[in-house]
């Protein structure tokens, strides 16, 4: 038995006591050493982070698993492009001064200002509608002095402006046009030129019945026989056709209607004419409006609806 003697106080340790102490104390000492090492590591990491220098030995929290020799794929998450906010460019309302003048019943000034608006913005349908209204307001109580003087015929000039307005923006123009109640424009609506122009919107006629009703209600047509005066054709509701030439001669026949067409029979011939529309130009190519015509491509001329339109020589 080995004895160990401590200086003060005197303690005598036997071998059995030493073995017992080593078995109990060794695990505790190992745990204590690991604790101190972990504490020192934590202190080093905090110090490196604070100074901005992280040791290369500190493992990253997120690691990518890439096999050796394989190029990693770029991330699919792309940065969203910056969207530019579109600022709407303010468009000048060229019609405002003209409308103000029209409401003040200064119609000559309104017409001049609508001309200015059309020059600045020729694609604005409301400018053309205003031009037509101002023209009617100025001249609506009188007849044109010379109907075939296209530069001065206010009826045809107003019709041309209306047609331009409808071509550029029918959805905008129609509600305003239907709501107009001033006296001169109401009178203008009763003119045959306006009525015939208004009929254009009802075409094409897709049924036999609709076509028959159309010819029964709108039965006076002209055969343009320039330079001679036009021949008048009348479609009677009884399906009797009367052709009256300018020299006073008359002939008769019958007519029957199908979807968008009419068949006429006389003692000389049987013809089929298609009901369609045509652009009626007067004065210059820029001045025009659409009219309804009966057309036989194999045998001109067209038959037109309404006397005032066809009786003027073509420019």
Steps between C-alpha positions, in 0.01 A plus 500: 500500500644832396464791732505868399562759763380864458683772684215666690271378615640148490279274291583142426368371160495134418499346148133420526425862581705619196320264262166611631592870457623451141181324401279775641702813420617416139158540327442822686838637395439410135164674502655805662767520230243480218298777663801733513593428136146575380496825695830613349371415145185705553702798620724484189203486263328800659819700484557416132139589410525834676819590312358386165754221457342162521738210518496266207465216745155619608248292311226678306143445611387425142711263294430394142545140420692492172679198370867546408548611136137613459436867428221624723189629320414864543204582718164506321387795707543808283479852621176666394560774245411845613171606348486850368189684600335643192386854534206586278576786271237766537330562168381851432124528461481702181120473503450685829502857357275394211250331731494808725425722200228261380331500841508879495322484161797661326471253213727674247778516760431140599534386138833681470627343823387150395702550181801581719435188709482283187827646373673415831339159548334371180435156652268628772141401405345754736670786315332389177166459674531851644585633153181346360287638784641851464441489122137399550452761773617777265317395181227263616214741452571554129548298181829498308499774232659272242475135598776388264749764619677252724719753677192691619241227538474489878284185491767291328776656712315407819437149368869461423599604853245261652629212290859574603398505866325163467794345317744609772294413807153362456473386864570853625297687241171305488385569861570874461337510157184334632474746789517821292174690541560850361246618246729544199651154537158342542398662173823379340405142592189525283700569184524211249881522503509433872236227483686317224829537685335367816379192309859399427535385860222242448681313227558222415145362489527129569144377440251511213236660721732777619597579140136509384407735783795721414392548137137551601597789729782650293370477148635800305832434328697667223689355206791734447496568126740795482542725319124457449257549789452196717229239454270448798417143604216429743457171689130487593397287801283299258826383332431714193810672360466836320789655302451866406759656269574871490345530152162390639498139378391235749531126520385248756602163632509298821746459781571237764751517784733247652755537778699809399394501134209582271391339173327723245309379195394716207394408147861556390707331771532328836773628730629434849637798692685474831418733786825651629665826599731732314707804589352810344778752437432863422724800445822320603601148607503610866131591490278197485235294675357155449175441313289194418510377143362219285783361293522266203874451440433384144287800410568840654405761607395459863151577619515742791254572776393864515469770232719778643814287504502364148380805304827692537777435248793303633812707571 
